[in-house]
Amino acid sequence: AQQQQAQQQQQAQQQQQQAQQHQVQQQHQQQQQQQAALRIMNQQQQQVQQQQQQQNGPGRQTIWTGTLEWIEKSKPLNEIPKITRNVPCIVSASIKNGEPELKAETWPEKLIMQLMPKNLIGSIGGAHLKDSKSVVFQPTPCEALESLTKYMTSGYAGCVHFNSAPTSHNCDVKVLILLYTHDRKAFIGFIPNDQAAFVDRLRKLIQHQKASSAILRQGQVGMVMPQNNMPG
């Protein structure tokens, strides 16, 4: 029984090593995809900035006025684990043929945003981000905005989930990605044209990330804890 147990432990170790090697390969591929997607994101931001410079105001129209809300996670030592932030905001879109490129009549009065690492957004792939409409967020200067800007300049992006609002069933937009351009000090929102595919890809990425971290934790515990549940 002891020999059988030792063999099983050895097999478990080999499986874990293979899983770790596979994960390293996946991480390398993801990094390459992220870098390519981030390059596209930067190119798009530059294009929007150029449009802003060319249009210089008259070529844009306010399509939404409301509140942007998000939750910040504090450091573990802080007594308050989570802080809810709000900032009043207006959103403008480019005008094409006398009409704004995007309409927001069905948007809720409050947009709920989730902060997530920018490289996770990059993992979704450049194709989705390239095939998107862009809007400009103009937040009201306040303490909450200063905090958001710090997050956005330290590797975070915002993911606005429209399905969290009671009126979301009337809204065509399900998700919007908010990025901050340090050069122009502007918040730019990207709305992927293929909403369903983007949401599905984002959901799978988040699930994969959670599963990967769980497998690693279980593997570490399995290496330390003896397997006492084997028949003797």
Summary of the structure (lengths in Angstrom):
residues: 232
radius of gyration: 22.5
end to end distance: 5.6
largest distance: 80.8
contacts: 619
relative contact order: 0.15
helix: 48%
strand: 29%
